Structure formats: structure tokens, C-alpha cells
């Protein structure tokens, strides 16, 4: 017997995974040394850039994972 998961589960997991993935990506990006590219004492601008890029990459990563899971779920319908 196969269990088909309702779409609300995917929406909730997408929201939760988005915040978790964004934090991990932001922490990973902080390991990059961008001081050579930006002016000195511009750590706020670098942090803002990391935040924006982490949000974009977090959304893309989570959307790809959830889309794969939804496709697999729709195979059993």
C-alpha cells in the first residue's frame, strides 16, 4: 500500500528547509575571504551581500529538493 503525501506537507517542509538551508549557506559563505575585493571597513556590505546570496541559493536549493520529492510523490498517484 502506497501513501500519497498531501501538498500541505511539502509547503510546510519547504518553509522550514528554506530557513535551515539559508543559515547553513550563510555560514558557509562567511568562510570566503572577500576583503580583497571590497574596500577596507566594508564588512556590513559584505555581510549584506552574503545574506542576499544565501537567501537566493537557499530558495533554489530547497525548491529543487522539494520539486524532486513532489515529482516522486506524483508518480504514485
Secondary structure as UniProt FT lines:
FT   HELIX           7..29
FT   TURN            30..31
FT   TURN            35..37
FT   TURN            40..41
FT   HELIX           43..75
//
